[in-house]
């Protein structure tokens, strides 16, 4: 066709394509001849029949070319410019119902599985698959020497770490060394702040000199006459005086004197008035039946208690208060040590103990599972045990599910989350079978996907008869909110816009000859809104798939802009 157009444009003669030439009929030639005769007389000489026939053919070809050019213009580039058609809607009173619907997978309210981490031999099985059981129902017995050994080994590990930790706790208390009883310091060591000190280092001797003790021997002739709590007159030659002593213990030992006398031992407790000290010579005289009984020989005073103060941890000395003959009381800090290393060691022990306890718990649980009982009420859903068979480690041997209540995980979009509450009724459908459920809970933490916020919701279904299968797909639908008489508009009529004050909100563009009083100024124009429509702020409520409730900002009968549709001059 392009060749034909070029020939006509240049005024050149061109042969008609074969297809077009075949279309020239005798009727067409006669019509063309008649047309030529109507044009009037020609000043040229009359044409021969052959010339007439050639001219007729050229006229026909020109007509065909003209039609082809018109068609090509329309097809290739002759489409008319699109004409924008404005779509408007009117604010009217209607009823509107907002629903939440979707699909989800059903699951049991609660399910438990029992998995063995050690191998064993199945001895007994008390249940079958599909059987309903209650918590505590015996399930099976498996003999596993491996499980028993694991428990014993884990328990020894826990006991070992516990003993180490107890000792460390006792030792670490020595970071602040304090005297265990009131007394006096003796033989103190010179310590300097900042020096390192090792564990079990003796730093002083603590003596209890508030009370002195005296050991005396008496003849067996007075056996039974000397009793605990009896008083005695204690002579102290160094003080040239006497003090009162009290019998604190009687030991019926059998000491033989050089003279052949049998002697027993008596210990005396003497309150120190502040003038007594160790190794003073003393003699205690006891009165028996009005008779003074003297000891075989004099004795020497001794402190009531004596201990060496030693460090229980090593570290750097932070402070020291050690002086010979200094009186001290329990709780008084004598030496302070920085025990960072000891604290790190304790932390490591605590971690080791925690890990060992977890290992013991796991081993004990697995041993218990060898003679397992049902952990919950429910139905035996899976059973992989046959009497006499060996069970490999890490095998799930049984699962129990409580299907009396079925749960379905669903979602609520951000438009309806404010209307959905726990307790609402939900219509369910499982492959054509209807069920009724209840909203159990609605989360306030949304999950955003593709810019849309959805809030997780859990639907609960009473399934006492077991008709609703777990692990299957169901559809759900609930009425989130409903209003039987409210102003509505199509959802497309409400636009989200940025206001001049920096805020954003919903607007509708009302049709008016001039700007209304409640017009708002926009920071960014909304695309596609033609002239003659003005933005006003609107408050929206519930919505369905097509319409939205208008709570304020518009009145009934107001015409608003919705959208524009493109249409060309050919109606395409």
Secondary structure, 3 states (H helix, E strand, C coil): CHHHHHHHHCCCCCCCCHHHHHCCCHHHHHHHHHHHHHCCCCCCCCCCHHHHHHHHHHHHHHHHHHHHHHHHHHHHHCCCCCEEEEEEEECEEEEEEEEEEEEEEEEEEEEEEEEECCCEEEEEECCCCCCEECCCCECEEEECHHHHHHHHHHHHHHHHHHHHHHHHHHHHHHHEEECCCCEEEECCCCCCCCCEECCCCEEEEEEEEEEEEEEEEEEHHHCCCCCCCCEEEEEEHHHCEEEEEEEEEEEEEEEECCCCCEEEEEEEEEECCCCCCCCCEEEEEEEECCEEECCCCCEECEEEEEEEEECCCCEEEEEECCCCCCEECCCCEEEEEECHHHHHHHHHHHHHHHHHHHHHHHHHHHHHHCCCECCCCEEEEEECCCCCCEECCCEEEEEEEEEEEEEEEEEEECCCCCCCCCCCEEEEEECCEEEEEEEEEEEEEEEEECCEEEEEEEEEEECCCCCCCCCCEEEEEEEEEEEEEEEEEEHHHCEEEEECCCCEEEEEEEECCCCCCCECCECCCCCCCCCCEEEEECEEEEECCCEEEEEECCCCCCEEEEEEEEECCCCC
